[in-house]
Amino acid sequence: MGLIGRRGFVAGTALVAFATTGAGGAGAAGATTAASAASAGRGNRRPAREFRGTWLATVANRDWPSRPGLTAEQQRTELLAHLDTAVERRLNTVVLQVRPTADALWPSPYEPWSQYLTGVQGRDPGWDPLGTAVEEAHARGLELHAWFNPYRVAPHTDPALLSADHPARRHPEWIVPYGGKLYYNPGLPEVRRFVQDTMLDAVHRYAIDAVHWDDYFYPYPVAGEAFADDEAYARYGGDFPDRASWRRANIDLLVSETADRIKEIDRHLDFGISPFGVWRNAATDPEGSDTSAGAQTYDDLYADTRKWIREGWIDYVIPQLYWNIGFEAVDYAKLLPWWDAVVRDTGTALYVGEALYKCGDSAQPAAWQDPKELSRHLALARRYPTVEGHCFFSAREVASDRIGAMAAVVADHYPTAVRPPR
């Protein structure tokens, strides 16, 4: 994977440890074989409704704003251009990152304005990006999902670089430096409540269509480093057989409590999560997928994504299936049926996260140089009855479309605009 998970603090940071290398390729022949083995489902029937989304990342100015320090009008113009591009591509949902690093893209009473707007954390940008995004998305017939990152605080380890009134400076006992970055400690109940409050403030204020999280819970492992939560574990972990079980319970509580609090505010509001695509490898757990990924959400991020689906805590899941069909270590065609089986009869909708950013990247396997690779993904997914759509990472590539992969998806699969499933 070219980024950390896909949402790295700094664009281009390598994640060699989390996706083992393997042979690329397979192409159309692999897609045909996999599709023939797929469960009978929608077949080639075009759905009347489906999820067609794009992530709009703000961390490190990945997608928007194009750089910090633009005027309010320039920022607004760029934002509206992304919304217009989504409409032109016949998408129906924009997943906007509004809390990238313990900050806010709305006037939050809890956390400072994001530095990715003005270049200075805490500086008022002179407008309300989230409020504008909701209003303008809805005016275009788009859903606006507000994307939050619960625990990451900063792409550095120096609290003095945060704004003077930042909660992490007022509560230094809440933060843990790890891997050159700062995180809130998920093991502290007061932290869990605080991050929920920060996110739910936006739910109270705006007519967003969903609360959305990605793949950051406990941080991705860094070789040779330990996440320093000994004190919290000593205080709260006594009823658990080991630290890993305690950490998973902390994330389970974050998910289940947030789900309950969202429904108390608006029972129709969706709660969705986009995890790293591998729950566990079959070599680790016979109920895992036929993969040999270098990271497993259950073991490395302490995120039991399968449990959240089975417990009915989330309304939709968008696993990041960011590998090509036929990739030896982690094959898209093998992961897809695993996720289909996990969500079946649960009430949780399944949308598939697609790695548009890999298309045409010379550092990626040969399959990603073929403009039709993603189109084959959608053709294969149509064979599985639970798959209700796709989300593309990310908006910058939706607009630039380096080798025409997005154009191929639109031409092959999106002949007309449709509404989202819910």
N, C-alpha and C positions, 0 to 999 in steps of 0.2 A: 504494500500500500504506500502511496506516495506521501501521505500525510499521517500525522498521529491519529489513529482511528480514521477519521477523515477530517476532523475539525481541529487541526493542530494549532497551538498558540501562534506559531509562526509558519506561514505558508512555505511548503517545501521541506519541512523537517522530515527526515527519513524515519521509517518505522520498520527497520529490517527485522527486529526481533519478533514482530507480531504477524508476519505472513511468510511462512517458509517458502523458499523458491521451488519451482517445479516447472515442468514443460508447459509452455503456452500452446495455443493452437486449437485443433479439432474443427473449428469453423462450422460451416453449414452441415457437413456430414454428421458431426457430433450433435448438432441441434436436431436433425432429423431423427437420429437414433433415440435420443432422449425423449423427444416428443412422442414417438411411437410407443414408448414404454410408459408414458404418463397416464395417470388415471383419466378416465373419460370425464369431461367437464363441459365447459362452455364450447369446446372445440373451436371452430373458426367463427362462431357467432359473435357479432359485435355487441358489447354490452350497452344497454341504454344509459347506464351510469357507471362511472369508474373514477378512481382517484388518479389525477394527472398533476403531479406536483413538482416543485423545484425548491431546494433549499437556497435561501438568500443569506449568506454568511457575512457577519460583520467583524468577527474576531480578526485582528491584524489587518483589517480592511481588505479581507479576502475577496469579497464581491462588491460590497458597498459600505460606506462611501468609497470611492476609488482611492481616496487618500484622506487623512485627517486634515482639518483646517479649512475645508471648503465653506463657503458662505451657506447660510440656511437655504437660500434659493437654489444654489448649485446642488446641494444635497437632495433637496426635494425633486429637482429635475431628474437627477440620476435615479432616484427611487421610482419615480413614475415611469421612467424608461424601462426599468426592469419589469414593472407590472404590465406595461404595454407589450413587451416582448413575450411574457407568459401568455397573454391573450393571443398574440400572433401565432404562437406555437400550439395553440389549442389546448393549453393547460388550464386547470381550473383551481389550483391551490398554490399559494406561496407560503413557505414556512420561513418566517423572518426571525433571525436571531436577535433577540431584544435584551438578553442578559448574558453577554459573552464571557465576562470575567468579573463576577460579583459587582456589576455596575448596571446601568440602566439606559435604555433608549426611550424613556418616558420620565416625566417628573416624579420620580419615586421618593417617598418620604423615608425610605430605608437605606438606599444606596446612592452613590454619586452618579452623575451623568458619565456616560462612557467616554473614555479618551479617544475612541475611534471616530468620534464625531468632530471634536474641536482640536484634538491633539493634546488636551490637558484634561485629566480626569477631574470631574466635578464642575467643569465650566459649562454653563447653560448654552446650548447651541442656538437658542432663539426661536425654537419651534418644537413641536411635539412629533417626533418621527413615528412612534407607534400609533398615536391617534390618527395621524395623516394616513399611514399605511392601511389601517382598518377601513377608514372612510373611502379611500381611493380604490382599494381592492374591491370592496363591495360595489362601488359604482361601476366597476368593470365586470361584475359577475364572478369575481374570484373569491374563494375563501382565504382568510388570513389566519394562519396558525402561528401563535407566538411561541418561539423556541427559546427555552431557558437552559442554562447550564448550572446545576445546583451547587456544586462544591468548588469549582476552580476559582481562584482569586486573582492570580497575576502570573504573567510569563517570566517572572523573576522571583527572587527570594528576599527582597529588601522591603520590609513594610514601610520604611521611610519614603519610598517612592510612590506610595498610595496617597490619595488626597487626605488632607489633614483630618477630616471628619469621617474617614472610612471606618466602617464597623470593625474591620480587621485590626485597625490601629487602636480602637477603643477596647477591643477584646483580643489582645495578643495570645491569650490562652486558647483561642479558637483555631488558630492556624498551625499548619504543619508545612515546613519546607521539604520538598521532595523533587528530585530530578531537575533541580534548577528552577523550580516553580513553587508557587504558594497555593495551598489548598485549605479549605475549611475541613475540620476533622469530622467525618461522618459519625464517629462514635459518641459525640456529645449530644444529648437530647436538646439542649438549648440551641445548638447549631441547627439541628434538624427543624425545630420549630421556626427559627429565624428565616431559614432559606425558603420554607413554605410561605411564610408571611410576605416575603419580598415578591415572590411570584404571584401569589394570589391577589396582591394589590392591583396588578394589571388586569386580573380577571374581574375584579370589582369595578374598575374604571372603564373598561373598553368592551365592545361587542365582538371580541375575538371569537373565532370558530373552534379553536382547540388550544389546549396547553400541550406543548411538545418538548420532549427531552431527547438528547442524542445518546452517545455511548460513554459519557464520562460519569462515573460513579466514584469508586476508589480509583486512583490513577493507574494507568497502564504501568506495569512493572518496569523498573529501571535496574539493570544488572548491578549487583553489588551494593544496593541501597535498601534499607528497610524503612517502611512508613512508620514514623515515630508516634505510635498511639498507645504506648505501654501504660501510661497513667490512666487513660480512658478505659483500657481493657481491664486493668486492675480494679477500677471502680465499678464498671458495669458488666463485665464479662463473666462473672462468677457462675452463672447458670448455664453456660454453654460448654460443650466438650472441648472446643478449641477456638483459637482466635478467628479462623476462617468462618466458622459457623456464626460467631458473634458479628463479624463484619457483614455477612450476608443478611443476618437479621436486621442490622441497622438500615441496610438499603431496602429490605422488604418493608420496614416501617415507614421509610420515606415515601415509598410508592403507595402503600395502602392508605396512609394517612392523607396524603395529597389527593388521592382519588376520592376519598370520603369528603374532604373539604371542598373540592371542586363541585361535587354533586349537591352539596348543601347550598352552594351559591346559585348553581344553574344545573339542574339535572339533565339538561339537553346538551351541555357542553362536553365535547370529547376530550379525552386524555390519551395521548399517544406517545410511544417511545420508539426510538430508532437505534437498536443495539448493534454492536459488532455482530457479524453474521453467524458466528459459531458459538453455540451455547457450550457444548463439550464435544470433543472428538470421541468417536466410537472406541478408540484404544483406551481412553480414560474411563468411559462409561458406555456400556452396551446400548443405552438409550440415546447416545449422542449421534452426530452425523458422521457419514463416511468421509471424513476429512482428516488432514494432519496439519491443522493450522497451528501457528506458533503461539496464539493467544486463545483463551477460552473464557467467555464472560463469567461463567460460574466460578472458576478457579482463580482468575487473575484480576477481575474487576469486582468480584464478590456480588455479582448481579445475576440472580436466578431468573432470567427472562422467561423461561418456560413456566415457572411457578406463577408469575404475574398474570400470564394468559389464563392458566388453569383456574386461578382464584377469581378471575373476572375483574381484576383491578384496573385494567387498561382497555380502552375502547378500540384502539388499533395498534398494530405493531408494524414497523418498517425495518426489517433486518437489512443491514448493509451487505448485500450480496455483491461485493465489489471485485469479483473474479470472473474471468471469461469461461465460456463453455469449453470444457476439456482441460482446464488447468489442473495439473496433476495433484497438487497438494490440497487445493480447495476448489472443487469444481462447481460452478454455478448450477449445472444440471443435476448435481447430487444434493446440494443444499436446498434447492427449491422444493422437492418433494418432502424433505424433512420438515420444513416449515409448514407446508400444506397439512401434513399430518398433525402437527402440534396445535394448530388453530382450529382444526375441524371440530365442529359441534361445540365450540366454546363461546361463541358470541363475540369474540375479538376479531376484528377485520384484519386481513393481511394485505398490505401493500409492500412492494419490493423496492428497496433502495438500489439505484443503478449508478455505476461509476462513469458518468459522462466525462468527468475530468481526465480519465485515462485515455479516452479516444484520441488517437493521433499523437500521443506522448511517446517520443522515441525511446524513452527509458522503459516502456512497458512491453510485454510480449507481443509477438507478431499479430495475434488475434485483435489487439486493440488498434492496429493500423488499418483494419478493415472497417469502412463506414457502416457495414451491415451488422456488426457484432451485437450492438444493443437491440437492433430490430429483431434479431434472432432470439434474444432474451425474451422479448415481449411475445413473440410467437410461441415459444415454449411455455411461458407462463399462462397463456390462454388455455392450455390444456388442463390446468388445475383449477378445480371449481372454487377454491377459497380465495384465490388471488383476485383482488378487486382493484388493482391499479399499481402504479409505479411512481417513484419520486426520484428526481435526477439531481445529482450533485455535480455542479451547482449552477447558480444563476449566471455567473460569468461565462461558463461554457454553453449554457442555453443560448446566450446572446452571440458569442463568438463562433461557436460550432466549427471547431478547427478543421475537421475533415468531412463535415456534412453528416455526422452520425445522428444528430438530433433531427435534421431535415429528413433523414431516412425513416426515423421512428414516426415522425408526423405523417409522411407520405404513406407509409405502410400500415399504420395503426390508428391514426387520429384523423380520419377523413372529415369529420365534423366535430364541432364542440359538443361536449356532454357535461352534465352536472355531476358533482361528486356523489359517492354512494350514500352518504348520510346527510 
